[in-house]
Amino acid sequence: MTLALLLAAMVAAQPAAAVADGSPRRFALAVGNNRGSSADAVLRYAERDARTLMDVLYEVGGVRREDAVLVLGHDADTVRQAVSRFERHLQAQARKGDQLFVYVSSHADAGELHLSGTNLPLHELVRFIERAPVSVALLVVDSCQSGEAVRLKGLKPIPGVLVSVERPELAGRVIITASAADEAAQESDALGGSVFTHHLVAALRGAADVSGDGRVTLAEAYTYSYARTVESSLMSRAGAQHPSFHFDLQGKGDLVLSSPAQATSLLTLAIDEPGDWTVFTLAGEPFLGNLRKGAGTATLALPAGGYIVTTRGEHTAMTARVQVPDAGRAQLTRAQLRPQRLEVNSLKGEQASTLRMHVGPSVGRPLVPSFGAMMGGTAALQYTWAEAWANVMTAGVDVRHGRHPSGNLRQNDHTLRLGVGHDARVWRSLRLHGAVEVGATLSQQWQPSNGEKALALQPMVGAVGGAWLPVHGPFGVSLLVNTGHTWVREEAGTASALSLGGSLGISFAR
């Protein structure tokens, strides 16, 4: 219930005037940091989330740039200094009836934010919003176990009935946390951000405007953001994520969170049927990675530019390219949609573990120079886990056969390779990995003419590189290339030989 209520409190309460048109003056502070303590995995989207939320407040939330501060990638002391400077700005500029929005996205636990190897107790931010000389102050914390923030203050959850309209004035303090005190906040590559912040931003841009009046009210934002956060995280490994909304407010009102219809550039989805939609940039980056449109048309406030807009059903997808003008409205109709084909949330700061399998033909350089190319097959596994430099383990088996040009000497090589390295997505769904390897090759030589045989176990060290590209569902194509040195047994002793091989095949990921 609370998300909209609290958020509304900050962005749309309507007490005494602070600007010329009689609306409250709105101030905003956003902090984002992808790096926590040395034990924390590096986040992907915390800094991006802070920037994205601030952009929305500029565009549709009534915040002026001179009344906003954005702090990205800094430690606790730098954040304290920024808060102190901003507090002086508030003392000089804020008046009764004004509003303050504070947003944080980072690692956190036990009531402390983790910022570039330093800790910032959440109670410092709580005290900041308490002291701020504004009528309404809102603190939004998108971090693991961020529900701890509300315990510091002792605020009470909003009851199960939305506040009714009695007078257009609301004053007090509000805390919104992305997860409960014992839950992990989650990130999603498909959404291109934190699950909670993504749906909050989509709501403010117009996805929650079910009435179609160009404004996002408290009730609309709550219904959309809370429900979508729970739904989006329901099937993740961490389980459902439950945002917590707590308040200490006096007064009641029908509050507006944002006014997307007043943005300079708009996109109208002129399609009556309800459904799920994605909005991507032309470069393939998720902008509004997943939003839900109700029955009737919907209008979204988007920055000017080109977008790929897709509506998704259970088994089908329809997509279109649209150009949102600098000043004006683009309209998407059903006639513009074309058929198209159709990812798992991870814990915040953690890449979901993935197992990939490769099978395909292979070719290799012979360890004995006088032999021809060694031909055969390769089977390989790649396992990735939480974001870190060494976040991939590899294992490969090569079975290859070659023969001497004389025809009277043949060789089978059976190679086992184990490695550790790094895996990364470089373009859309294309992933590359590199790893250092150790292993051994069991070589068997024999002469068909007399049946004489010899075996040798030969250790090797080297490196492997791979490319993985999904094609349909879990299936894709993969390329593996490995090189290294193998210590080869010879009659005169042991020599180092360059080993080189490659395999192009099919892959399967789960």
N, C-alpha and C positions, 0 to 999 in steps of 0.2 A: 504494500500500500504506500509505502513511504517514498519510494524513489521519486515519483512525480511530485509528491507533496514537498519533499525537502528541496528537490531541485527547483521546483517552482518558487519556493520561498526565496531562493537566492536570485534567480534570474528574472522573476516577474512580480514580486510583491509591489504594491502600489501605494506606499505611504507618501509623506510630504515630498514636494518637488525638490530636486537638486539640479535640474537642468531647465533650460528655457521652456520646453514644451510641457513641463509639469510631471514628467516621468522621473523615476529615481535614477541617480547616477550609479553606474555599475563599475566595480573594480574587480580585477582578476589577477591571481598569482598561480602559475603552473610550474611544477617541478617534475622533471623526468630524468631517470638515471638507469642505464642498462647494466651498469656494473655495481654489484653489491660487495659483500665481503669476499675474501680469498676462497672461501668454501662455496660460494654461490656460483651457479652456472650463469653465463652472460645472457641477459635478456635480449630479445630481438626488437621489441616494439615499445618499450617504456618511454623512451625519448620521443619517438614518433607519436605516441598517444598524447603526450602533453602538448606537442605542437599542434596536433590535429584538433584537440579540444579547444585550444586557444583560438585557432582559426574560426571555429564555429561560433565562439562567443563574439569575435569581431564581426562576422558576417550576419548573424541572425540573433545574437544575444544582447545587443545594445552596449557592448563594452568598447570603449575608445582605446586606441593604442597607447595614448599617453597615460592611461589608467590601468595598464597591464604590465606584468613582469613575467618573463619566461626564463627559467633556469634549467639548463640541460647539461647533464654529465658532470656535475660538480659535487664536491664532498660536503660534509655536514657543516663545516665552518663557513664555506662560501654560501650555502643556503641560508644559514643564520644571518649573514651579513645582508643578503638580498631581502630577507624578511624584515630586518631592522630598517633598511632604507625605505622599503615599501610602507612600513608602519608610520614612518615620519611623513610620507606622502599622504597617507590617509588622515593623519592628524591635521595636516594643512588643508586638505581638499574635501574630505568627506563631511557630510551633514546628516542630521537626523532624517531617516527615510531612505538613505542610500543602502547599497547592497554590496556584498563581498563574496567572491567565488574563489576558493582555494582548491587546487587539484594536485595530487601527487601520484606518480606511478613509479614504482621501484620494488626492489626486494624488501621484505620486512619479516620480522617475527618477534615474539615476546614484547610487543609494544614499541619496537624501535625500527626505523627505516635504515636500510643498509645502503650507503651512498659512497661509492668509490673507496671502499676499505674503511669507512668511518660509519658511526652510528648517530642517528638523530632521533631522540625519543619523541614519540608521537604527541606526548603531552605538551611539548613546546608549541606545536602547531595548534593544538586545542586552545592553549592559553592565548595564542595570537588572535584567533577568531573571537575569543571571549572579550579581549580588550579592544578590538577594533571599534572605532567610533561610527558604526553603521547600525541600521535597524535590523538588518537580516544578514547573517554570515553563514556560508555553506562550506563545509570541508568534505571533499570527495577523495577517498584513498583507495587506489586500485593496486593492492599488494596482497601477497599471501598472508593469511591470518590477520587481515586488516580489521576484522571485527573487534580486535583488542582495543581499538581506538575509542569505541563507545563505552568501554568499561572504565576508561580513565575519567570520563566525564560523568558517568552515571545517568546519561540521558535515557529516556524511555521510548520504546518502539511505538510508532503510530498505531492506533487501534485499527480494527478491521473495517472501519467505515470511513469513507472519504470525508474530509472536512466540508461542512456546508457553507453556503455564502451568507454572511451576515453583514460584514462591512469590509470595504476594500483596503484593509490595512492588516499587515502581518509583521510581527517583530519577534526576534529570537535567534537562536543558534541551531544549526542542523549539521549532523554528520552522516555521510553516506559512505559505506564501505563495500567494496566489490565482493567480499566473501565474509562468511561468519568467522568467529574467533578460532575455530578449529578446522578451517577449510583452506585449500589452496586456490588462489586466483589462477586463471588459465589464459594462455595465449593460443592463437590459432593462425596458422599460415594461410588457411583459406580465407579468413577474415582480414588478414594483414594487420592484426593488432590484438590487444587484450579483448577477451570476449565481452566483459562488462562495458568497457569504454566504447567499444565498437557500437553496441546497441544504444548506448546513451547518445553518441554522436548521431547515429541514424535517426533516433527519435527527434533530436533537436533540428535536424535538417528537413524534417517533414514526414518521415516514415510513420510517426505516431499520430499524424493529423487525420484521424478517422472522420471527423466532422467535415473536413474539406473547407474550413473557413480561413486557411492560411496561417493559423496559429496552433502552437502545440501547448495544450493546457496541462495542468498538473495530473488530472485523471488520465489523459491520453498518454502522457509520458510514463506514468507508473504502469499502466496496463501493458504497454509495449515493452519497455526496457526490462522490467523485472521478469515478465513471462519469457521473453526471448533469451535472456541470460540463462535462466534455468533450463529452457529447452535446448539451447545450443550446447550446454555442458553435460546434458543428461547422459549421453552415451560415451563420454570421454573416460579415460582411464582413472581420472581423479574423482569421477562422479559428479552429480549435480552441484553447481555453484549457486549459493543463495546470497545475493546481496542483502546487506543489513542497513536499515534506514532508521535513524534515531533523531529525536528533536526535543527542543525546549522552546516552544513558540507560544506567543500570545496573539490573539486576534485571528480572524478567519477571513477567507476570501477565495473567489474563483480566480486562480492565478494563471498567468501565461508564462510558459518557459521560454519560448522563442517565437519569432515571427518570420518563418521561412518565406512567406509570400512577399515580404518586403525586401528580399535579397535582389541584387541587380541582375543576376543570371539564374534562370530556373529551367528545370526539366519537368514536364508534365507527362506522366504515364497515362495516356488516354485510353485505357483498357479497363472494362468494367469488372472482369473476373478477378477474384482474389488470388493471390499466389505469392511465391517466393521469388525474389529478384536479386541479381548481383549487378553492381556497377563497377567496371574496371576502366582504368585509363587505356589509351591506345597502346601503351607500352606493356600492357598485361599486368599492371600492379593493381591490387584490390583497392578501391576507393570506398565504396560501401559494399563490403564483401558479401553480405547476406542480409537482406531486409525483407520484411513481410508487408505486402500491400493488402489492405482489405478490399471489400467490394466498392466499385466506383473508381473514379480517377484519383490520382495522387500526384502532388507537386513536391518536388525536392529542390532545395537550394544547393546548387553545385557551382564551383568555380568555373569560369568560362574555359572551354576546351573540348577536345574530343573524347568520347567514352564508348565503351562496348557494354551494352545493356543486355542482360540475359534473364529470362524468366524460366524457372525450373519446375518441372513436375516430377513425379516419382520415377518415370522412365524416359522422359523427353525433355528437350530444352529448345527454346527459340531465342534468337539473338539478333541484335541490330546495332549499327554504328550510328551515333548521334553527335551533333556538334552543338554545344551549348554556347549561345552568343555572349559577348561581353556585356551587353545590356539588352535584355529581352528574355524570351521564353522559347525553348525548343519543345516540340510535341512529338511523342512517340505513339504511333497507332499500331494496331495489329497488322495492318498491311505491310508495315516496314519490317516485321520480324521474319527471320529465316531459320530453318531447322539447324540445330547444332547438337553436338554431343556434350554429355555432362563433364572431403579430405579430413584427420582425427585431431581434436584439440590436444594440446600438450599442457602439462603443468607450466605455470608461468616461469620462464627462464629455462625450460627443459624441452628438448626436442624429443618427440615420441620415438621410442626405439623401433627400429625397422629392420627386418631381415630380408635381404635380397639374394636370390639364387640365379646363377648364370650357367647355361649349358650351351656348348657350341663347338664346331670344329676349330682346330688350332694348327699353327705351323710354328716351328722353332728352328733356331740355328743349331747345327750339330755340335756336340762337345768334341767330337773327333773331326778335325777339319776335312779329312779326305772323304767323309760321308756326304751324301746329298742332304737336302732339307728334310727335317723330321716332321712327319705329318701325323695327326691324330685328333684328339679331342680334349676339351677342358671342362671341368665342373668347378664352380667356385661359389663361395658364400661371402656375403658382406653383412656385418651387423653394426648398426649405428645406435648411439645412445645420446645422453644429454649433451647439449652444446658445450664444447670445450675444444682445445686444439686437437688432442688425440681422442677423437670420438668415433673411430671406426676400427673394427677388427676384421681381418680378411683371412680366408683360407681357400687354397686352390689345389686342385689335383690335375696334373697334366699326364696324359698317356700318349706317347708318340712312338712312331716306328720309322726307321730309316735303313737304307742299305748302301753298301759300298759299290762304287761304279763297276767293280769287277764282278759283282753278282755273287761272290762266294763268302761275303761277310755281312751279317745283318745285326741290327741292334734295336732293342726296345728300351725306352726311358720312361720310368714312372717317378714323377716328381711331386712331392708334397711341400707346399709353401704356406707359412703362417706370417701374418703381418699386422701392424698397428699404424694408424695414421689419421688423416683428416678427410671428412666428407662435407661437401657444400653444394647447395643449389646455386647455379650460376646464371640460368636463364629459364624463366617459366618453370617447367617440370624437369629440365635437364639437370642432372647431378653429376659432379665429378668427384673422384676420390684419388688420393695418393697415399701410399704406405710404404714403410720399410719392411723388408721380409727376411726371414731365415727359413731354411728348409734343407732338403736333401733329395738327391736323385739316385734311384736304384737302377743301374744300367745292366742289361743282360746282352751279351754278344754271343753269337754262335755261327758256326760254319756249316751250311747245309750239306756240303760234300762229305764231311766226316763226322758231323754231329757234335764236334767239340764246343763246349760252352764255358762262359766265364761270367761271374757276377762281381759288381763293385758298388759300394755305397759311397756316394760323393756329396759332401756338404756344400751348401751354397748360401750366400747373402746377396741381397739385391733390393730392388724396389719394384712396385707395381702401380700402374695408373689405370683408372677405369672411368667409363662414361656410361650413364644409365638414363634411358629415355623411355618413360611410359608411353604406350601406344593405345591400349584398350584395357580399362579396368586395371587389374594387378599385373597384366602382361606388358612387356616392352622389349626393346632391343638394347643390347649391351656390348661394349667393346672393352677388352682387357689387354693391356700390354705390360709385359714384365721384362726386366733386365737385371743382370747381376754377374757375379763371379762364382764359378763352381770349381772346387778343387778336384781335379781329375786324376785318377790313378793311372800311371803309365809304367812300362817296364823299368824305366830308369828312376822312378820315384813318383812324386806328385807335382802336377803343374796346374796353374790357374788358367781356366778357360772362360771366355765371355759367353754367358748364356743369354739368349734373347728369344722371346716368343710372343705370340699374340693370338687372340681368339675373338671372333665376332659371332654372337649368338643371340639367343632369346633369354629374357629374364622374367622372374616372377617375384613380386614384393608383397609382404604382409606385415 
